[in-house]
Amino acid sequence: MNTLEGCKTYLESVIKQFLYYKKLGEQAIAQLDDTSLHWQYNQESNSITIIVQHLTGNMLSRFTDFLTTDGEKTWRKRDEEFEDQPIDRKELMIVWNKGWTCLLDTMYNLRPSDLDSIIYIRNEGHTVVEAINRQLAHYAYHVGQIVYLAKMIKDDTWETLSIPRNGSAQYNRKKFGQKKSKRHFTDKP
């Protein structure tokens, strides 16, 4: 990173993006009953519960001692993350929040000067920026899966998390009728 201000802006931006995907996943999960959280299209597919377990396992492994130890921890049991556990919504959200808390606590404690440091994931060196970008893409991918599964399960009772189908023109009229502003992570697209 070239400037201290640019590094600070990057960290703020990426934290907003992580928070956006956390919220998106939570909004999708909130629309489902407990049974639906365990639904799998087939045996080779993952349920939302499995995806949450995997996300949490990954977050805990990657962001525990982020700057000082390899991101693939010896205590991680990745294969077990893909076994559907008989947990209810309350337990699932505890698991979900455990991973996000680890990730966000680490992100909030990073300093701009950390961004060019080299960290390792499975013994492969990455700058901190590369590692963060890698994880942001990975988590967005899985949150997208959660949203897609929830949308399939809810079918015609799905409440959209973005601009409704055939609602772009109305949405744009509303947005362009407002004063220009900076988008916040809590804003719906």
Secondary structure, DSSP 8 states (H G I E B T S, - for coil): ---HHHHHHHHHHHHHHHHHHHHHHHHHHHTS-TGGGG--SSTTS--HHHHHHHHHHHHHHHHTTTTTS-SS-TT--HHHHTS-----HHHHHHHHHHHHHHHHHHHHH--GGGTT-EEEETTEEEEHHHHHHHHHHHHHHHHHHHHHHHHHHHGGG---SSS-TT-HHHHHHHHHTS------TTS--
